[in-house]
Amino acid sequence: MVCGSCHEDFAPINYPQAVQTTGDLTAFKLRRGMLQTYVENGWMPPNNTLTAEERKGLWKSLVREHFDAESMTGTFVDWLKGR
């Protein structure tokens, strides 16, 4: 994953949370997180040609990389611990 390929140039990482869109409402109705909705609906990454299965895999990889609840590792855990 190279998140910065899009987020460094046109949108900070928190972009989906900062701008209200119809995606927000979709995520709320589906009772899923907005980021998961963006990935699984194909809205992120932009202009992608990923299959539904690949989008699910991307979402799982993002979760593991940022917060793996089983191993208590990831960039979010590091940030919480002040690393």
KEKE-808319 format. One record per residue: residue number from 1; residue in three letters; x, y, z of N, C-alpha, C in turn. Coordinates in Angstrom, 2 decimals, m for minus. Layout:
N
- i_aa_n_u_n_v_n_w_ca_u_ca_v_ca_w_c_u_c_v_c_w
- NUM_ALA_X_Y_Z_X_Y_Z_X_Y_Z .
...
This chain:
83
- i_aa_n_u_n_v_n_w_ca_u_ca_v_ca_w_c_u_c_v_c_w
- 1_MET_0.84_m1.18_0.00_0.00_0.00_0.00_0.88_1.24_0.00 .
- 2_VAL_0.50_2.19_m0.80_1.21_3.45_m0.87_0.16_4.56_m0.71 .
- 3_CYS_m0.35_4.70_0.50_m1.44_5.65_0.77_m1.05_7.07_0.39 .
- 4_GLY_0.23_7.42_0.62_0.71_8.76_0.33_0.67_9.11_m1.14 .
- 5_SER_0.53_8.12_m2.03_0.49_8.44_m3.46_m0.71_9.31_m3.79 .
- 6_CYS_m1.78_9.22_m3.02_m2.94_10.11_m3.19_m3.03_11.12_m2.06 .
- 7_HIS_m2.85_10.65_m0.85_m3.13_11.50_0.31_m2.12_12.59_0.53 .
- 8_GLU_m0.91_12.45_0.07_0.08_13.51_0.24_m0.21_14.69_m0.68 .
- 9_ASP_m0.73_14.42_m1.88_m0.91_15.47_m2.87_m2.24_16.21_m2.77 .
- 10_PHE_m3.35_15.47_m2.68_m4.62_16.17_m2.76_m5.46_16.11_m1.49 .
- 11_ALA_m5.15_15.20_m0.60_m6.00_15.07_0.58_m5.23_14.49_1.75 .
- 12_PRO_m5.33_15.15_2.91_m4.72_14.53_4.08_m5.42_13.22_4.42 .
- 13_ILE_m4.77_12.36_5.18_m5.32_11.05_5.50_m6.72_11.15_6.10 .
- 14_ASN_m7.05_12.21_6.83_m8.36_12.33_7.44_m9.40_12.92_6.50 .
- 15_TYR_m9.11_13.02_5.23_m10.01_13.66_4.26_m11.43_13.12_4.28 .
- 16_PRO_m11.67_11.81_4.28_m13.06_11.36_4.29_m13.85_11.81_5.51 .
- 17_GLN_m13.19_11.95_6.67_m13.89_12.40_7.85_m14.14_13.90_7.84 .
- 18_ALA_m13.30_14.65_7.12_m13.38_16.10_7.16_m14.45_16.66_6.23 .
- 19_VAL_m14.88_15.92_5.26_m15.83_16.41_4.27_m17.05_15.50_4.27 .
- 20_GLN_m18.22_16.07_4.54_m19.42_15.25_4.56_m19.84_14.93_3.12 .
- 21_THR_m20.11_13.66_2.87_m20.53_13.22_1.54_m21.67_12.23_1.69 .
- 22_THR_m22.21_11.77_0.56_m23.23_10.73_0.63_m22.63_9.43_1.13 .
- 23_GLY_m21.31_9.28_1.03_m20.63_8.10_1.58_m20.79_8.02_3.08 .
- 24_ASP_m20.83_9.17_3.74_m21.04_9.19_5.19_m22.38_8.54_5.53 .
- 25_LEU_m23.41_8.93_4.82_m24.74_8.40_5.06_m24.80_6.91_4.75 .
- 26_THR_m24.15_6.50_3.67_m24.10_5.08_3.32_m23.43_4.28_4.43 .
- 27_ALA_m22.30_4.76_4.93_m21.58_4.07_6.00_m22.44_3.97_7.25 .
- 28_PHE_m23.14_5.05_7.57_m24.00_5.06_8.75_m25.13_4.04_8.61 .
- 29_LYS_m25.75_4.00_7.45_m26.85_3.06_7.23_m26.38_1.61_7.26 .
- 30_LEU_m25.17_1.35_6.78_m24.63_m0.01_6.76_m24.03_m0.41_8.10 .
- 31_ARG_m23.94_0.55_9.03_m23.35_0.32_10.36_m21.91_m0.18_10.26 .
- 32_ARG_m21.19_0.40_9.32_m19.77_0.11_9.16_m19.04_1.44_9.24 .
- 33_GLY_m17.74_1.35_9.44_m16.94_2.56_9.44_m16.91_3.18_8.06 .
- 34_MET_m16.74_4.48_8.03_m16.73_5.17_6.75_m15.57_4.72_5.87 .
- 35_LEU_m14.40_4.53_6.46_m13.25_4.10_5.67_m13.49_2.73_5.05 .
- 36_GLN_m14.07_1.82_5.81_m14.40_0.49_5.27_m15.37_0.62_4.11 .
- 37_THR_m16.36_1.48_4.25_m17.34_1.70_3.19_m16.66_2.25_1.94 .
- 38_TYR_m15.75_3.21_2.10_m15.05_3.79_0.96_m14.25_2.73_0.22 .
- 39_VAL_m13.55_1.88_0.96_m12.72_0.84_0.33_m13.60_m0.22_m0.33 .
- 40_GLU_m14.56_m0.76_0.41_m15.35_m1.88_m0.12_m16.29_m1.46_m1.24 .
- 41_ASN_m16.68_m0.19_m1.31_m17.52_0.27_m2.42_m16.69_0.72_m3.63 .
- 42_GLY_m15.36_0.70_m3.50_m14.51_1.05_m4.63_m14.25_2.53_m4.78 .
- 43_TRP_m14.61_3.34_m3.80_m14.37_4.79_m3.87_m12.94_5.14_m3.49 .
- 44_MET_m12.26_4.21_m2.82_m10.89_4.42_m2.41_m10.15_3.10_m2.59 .
- 45_PRO_m8.99_3.08_m3.18_m8.30_4.22_m3.77_m9.00_4.69_m5.04 .
- 46_PRO_m8.82_5.96_m5.38_m9.51_6.50_m6.55_m9.05_5.81_m7.84 .
- 47_ASN_m9.95_5.75_m8.78_m9.67_5.20_m10.11_m9.11_3.79_m10.07 .
- 48_ASN_m9.57_2.98_m9.11_m9.04_1.62_m9.00_m9.86_0.65_m9.85 .
- 49_THR_m9.25_m0.48_m10.13_m9.92_m1.54_m10.88_m9.94_m2.83_m10.07 .
- 50_LEU_m9.94_m2.68_m8.74_m9.91_m3.84_m7.86_m11.25_m4.58_m7.89 .
- 51_THR_m11.17_m5.89_m7.80_m12.40_m6.68_m7.69_m12.95_m6.54_m6.27 .
- 52_ALA_m14.17_m7.00_m6.07_m14.77_m6.94_m4.73_m13.92_m7.70_m3.73 .
- 53_GLU_m13.40_m8.85_m4.14_m12.56_m9.65_m3.25_m11.25_m8.92_m2.93 .
- 54_GLU_m10.66_m8.26_m3.92_m9.43_m7.50_m3.69_m9.68_m6.32_m2.77 .
- 55_ARG_m10.84_m5.67_m2.91_m11.18_m4.55_m2.02_m11.34_m5.03_m0.58 .
- 56_LYS_m11.94_m6.20_m0.38_m12.06_m6.77_0.97_m10.67_m7.07_1.53 .
- 57_GLY_m9.79_m7.59_0.69_m8.42_m7.87_1.10_m7.68_m6.59_1.47 .
- 58_LEU_m7.89_m5.54_0.70_m7.27_m4.25_1.00_m7.74_m3.75_2.36 .
- 59_TRP_m9.04_m3.84_2.61_m9.58_m3.39_3.89_m8.96_m4.18_5.04 .
- 60_LYS_m8.87_m5.50_4.90_m8.28_m6.32_5.97_m6.82_m5.94_6.19 .
- 61_SER_m6.09_m5.67_5.11_m4.69_m5.27_5.24_m4.55_m3.93_5.94 .
- 62_LEU_m5.42_m2.99_5.60_m5.40_m1.68_6.26_m5.64_m1.83_7.76 .
- 63_VAL_m6.61_m2.63_8.12_m6.92_m2.83_9.54_m5.72_m3.43_10.26 .
- 64_ARG_m5.15_m4.48_9.70_m4.00_m5.13_10.34_m2.81_m4.20_10.47 .
- 65_GLU_m2.58_m3.39_9.44_m1.43_m2.49_9.47_m1.59_m1.40_10.52 .
- 66_HIS_m2.79_m0.90_10.69_m3.01_0.22_11.60_m3.43_m0.19_13.00 .
- 67_PHE_m4.19_m1.28_13.12_m4.60_m1.74_14.44_m5.01_m3.20_14.37 .
- 68_ASP_m4.09_m4.06_14.75_m4.36_m5.49_14.79_m4.74_m5.83_16.23 .
- 69_ALA_m6.03_m6.03_16.48_m6.52_m6.25_17.84_m6.00_m7.56_18.44 .
- 70_GLU_m5.71_m8.53_17.61_m5.22_m9.82_18.12_m3.80_m9.72_18.65 .
- 71_SER_m2.93_m9.06_17.91_m1.53_m8.96_18.33_m1.23_m7.65_19.05 .
- 72_MET_m2.22_m6.74_19.08_m2.05_m5.41_19.69_m0.85_m4.68_19.09 .
- 73_THR_m0.78_m4.71_17.75_0.29_m4.02_17.03_m0.33_m3.14_15.96 .
- 74_GLY_0.48_m2.27_15.41_0.07_m1.42_14.31_0.43_0.03_14.56 .
- 75_THR_0.33_0.84_13.53_0.72_2.24_13.66_m0.16_2.99_14.64 .
- 76_PHE_m1.43_2.65_14.74_m2.32_3.31_15.69_m1.91_2.97_17.12 .
- 77_VAL_m1.59_1.70_17.36_m1.14_1.27_18.69_0.16_1.98_19.04 .
- 78_ASP_1.08_2.06_18.09_2.33_2.77_18.33_2.07_4.22_18.70 .
- 79_TRP_1.15_4.86_18.00_0.82_6.26_18.28_0.23_6.40_19.68 .
- 80_LEU_m0.67_5.49_20.05_m1.26_5.55_21.39_m0.20_5.37_22.48 .
- 81_LYS_0.80_4.56_22.21_1.86_4.31_23.18_2.96_5.36_23.13 .
- 82_GLY_2.81_6.36_22.25_3.78_7.43_22.18_5.08_7.06_21.50 .
- 83_ARG_5.04_6.08_20.64_6.26_5.65_19.92_6.49_6.47_18.69 .
